[in-house]
């Protein structure tokens, strides 16, 4: 049998440097991480481009960015290198603890009330993992911005990611006792027309989010008006409701403490029961890095049980 090596040490080293440069967006940063010179990184990338006959980066005096071919090559190389790392860990023993940095993106509501309170317990279990949490409602590109996982309301229609269900977040309509004393308590959905219904607008489009209800066993959406509108951070609507600005529809887990201490009052309970799904999203791949697998397993372990309202609706 005439076996032939497909990759020598120089090519494998060049692939590692290429992935570092793609992740860092800089030859200099890749060189610093690898302990070599920027010129060595540049030569390695040039060798790869010559070998492949494909330009991997578009270079300017200040930055680099992947070409379309470079992006495809990077995704395959990153998966292959992760698999090699995981294979070494498995062979050297399962006792090796997951380590490294995991980058997580989550919306403000889920970040503050679900994700961040869990992180100390996650770190206690996996002390060698560093967590970088981006808490924002900004839409991210997981590949472009090198996020390992993201938490999103509504699963993304993207075949390049895996979506795991975390919970169905129940929606409620709330107001302060002061507001209800002055404006009265809405008893039916048409009553909303005479109330201040604080609006949330999507930052990407400016489109107002409809309020969701269940009427006579059917789902119903209402587009309402108000002298108050907020965007970027849904929690701004909760703050307005606490201040007596009007009614606001939000997730029950966000206002549980307010409802318990009387700062806010739930209204329109006969029309409740709607929810939005929350998904944990991460890239497709046969082998996830152990740090990512540890985080995914931990979050699935701490999934919220269905609330009585959403369980009944289902």
Secondary structure, DSSP 8 states (H G I E B T S, - for coil): -----S--HHHHHHHHHHHHHHHHT-HHHHHHHHTS-HHHHHHHHHHHHHHHTS--EEE-SS-EEE-HHHHHHHHHHHHHHHHHHHHHHHHH-TTS---EEEEEEE-HHHIIIIIHHHHHHHHHH-TTEEEEEEE--S---TTTTT-SEEEEES----TTEEEEEEEEEEEEEEE-HHHHHHH----SGGGGGGS-B-EEE-TTT--B--EEEEETTEEEEE----S-EEES-THHHHHHHHTTS-BEEEEHHHHHHHHHHTSSEEE-GGG---EEEEEEEEE--SS--HHHHHHHHHHHHT-----HHHHHH-
